Amino acid sequence: MMRTLAKNRATLTKFLIEERRSHPDATGEFNELILAVAQATKLIAHAVAKGALAGVGDDIGSINVQGEGQKALDVIANGIFVRTTEWPGVVAGLASEEMDEPRLVPAEYQRGKYLLVFDPLDGSSNIAVNVSVGSIFSILRAPRPGEDPALEEFLQPGTEQVAAGYAIYGPSTMLVLTVGRGVAGFTLDPDLGEFVLTHPDVRVPETTQEFAINSSNSRFWEPPVKRYVEECLAGQTGPRGKDFNMRWIASLVAECHRILMRGGVFLYPRDSKDPGRAGRLRLLYEANPIGMIVEQAGGRASTGEVPVLEVAPTSLHQRIGFVFGSAEEVERIERYHREPPEDDAGMDVPLFGVRGLFRTAD
């Protein structure tokens, strides 16, 4: 019975063909690129599944352009994305978290009309502990189709994306995709070898009682972020009048997927830990594609102050503060940034209060 149900669902290929029918002038290159990306995620899912058997979570002693140590699977996943997407002749160039500069399509391949920007393996530090990881991608139009792109041509705001998505490698592999007409989720059927449409209209729940933030950085947060978190922690007796749960997975894909499925808000805000950085997450291949997905699903994506998709990039690996999730929570955080700072003495609950073992006498 379950197999029959799976076979009766639309595959990713069928979904894309139906989308193409609404664009009579389409050449098929866009669908070809999406299917190439999907093929890359299938290959990465297979490599992730090997885990410690193949040593994919091992450090390899190299440092990427971000200054981060690379895992074996970081390099493997990047190579898979490059090999799978550059040969069909639908991209003019690629850019990745793992590459210092954009990659031009080799001379033997045709250059297409799209640019592909991606994080081949988000959350790779989680591999060793068998926690979900993922891949994130963004598709932009090449300003000069068929020609080698200049670096500046990749620096497009998120509003210019024609598609975005991520794959999550967990108990099942899912591909979550937007082509600008809502968000659809596809689950990889290991028997068919196909992504099957299982979540046809993903929507971020409007209200939530969950938030995700790395509280170890609390001493570096700006006052509006401290205010928001402290109000959540105050629970039913605080100004929000309800209890919140706090989550933190340290995988952007996993955090986004949880929010799409059951609501919540994610905060990785700008802070004072490293004054030279405007944030931790990368704008082009993390915040922009996740932001497009969230907003297409009815949520909101922000720097904490302004819509993230409207930010004009200035460099390929630019970092930014990022807040996304249920719209009313993100709007509240933005409002707190606009309001004058509250007097610390007015805070009802300290973020992490220190309590003695014995109560002092009155």
Phi, psi and omega in degrees: 000315180296321179295321178298317179299319181296319182291333181278352179277156178288141173274169177302320180299314179296318179302315182291323177298317179294323176296321182296330181298338178276000178230081185302336181271003182295143182264348183097351181296321181298312179300320181297321179292316179300317181292327176294318177298317179299320178297320178300317181292328176296316180294320178293320178302320179295319179292319178300320184296337179288332176051225183296340179299329181249002179066027185291342179267004182287143170291142181248007173082006179250160181240133179275183183297340179280353185081018183253142176295137182266140170270159178304320184287336173303312182290318179299312182296320179298316179297322179297314179301314183296308184297323187282332188254344185272336186280334183292349178083025183248352177244147175268338180186165182227151174221144187215157174301329186268002181239133182300315184236164175301150177260127176274148180292133179305152187301330184284351181253149176289145176266134183259202185247015180234156171247136179246125179239133188207155167251105189295330180212093178281135177078029186297340177295343180277352185300317185297337181251012172061041175255150185306138173234180182197181174233145181232141179216155179224138179244127179238158173280138175283126179301331179234080183305139177084358180240159176295128181279147170278159181306318184299337183287343175278344187274066180253141177295160182299337178294343181270357180295138175263343176196157177205157179187176173212156170247139176243128181256094182230215176306326168230159176265128178235146172245120180250127193223141167231136173245023178092010179227056183089187184233135178234144179245133181239134179254134180286118176273110185293338178282318180276337186071024184233149169279126185246135182292113181242341181227084190288338183213081184285130179229135175286124177305140186289327180243158183204162172228031177228143172219153182234126178200150177275096187290349178293344178265012188302327182291346180258356186290153172285155183307319180298325179289317177301317180300313182299312183295318181296324177294322177295317182290337180292340173066212186299330182274356181265187185294339179278338177069021177204157180276143177242151170255143179253136181232153172199116182252338184068030172220114183301318179299313182295321178296315180296319182296319178297319181293321178296324185279324186219010177090172180134180176222140180245133179233121165230075192281164167300141177214185185261010182297317176229093185302339181282351180247139178280353181173187184255320186275152183275137186291308192290319187242010171233295185294316183295308179295319177295321178299318179296316179300311183298316182289325176293338178266011176091005177266197181222141179233134191211163168279356191105341180233319182225161178302128185293328183291345181267356182288129178277116181294147178242346178206160187297319184252029181302137177258158184203153170290147186216127177224129179208163177141213181303130192303318186291332178287317179295319178297324178297317180296320177297320180296319179298328177289332180278334184280154176300145179303140177280151173294127181306331182292341181277353180290130182283325187227124175291153183301311176225092184289149176261124182243139176277166181288324181245145177283135180280155181289147178289000000 
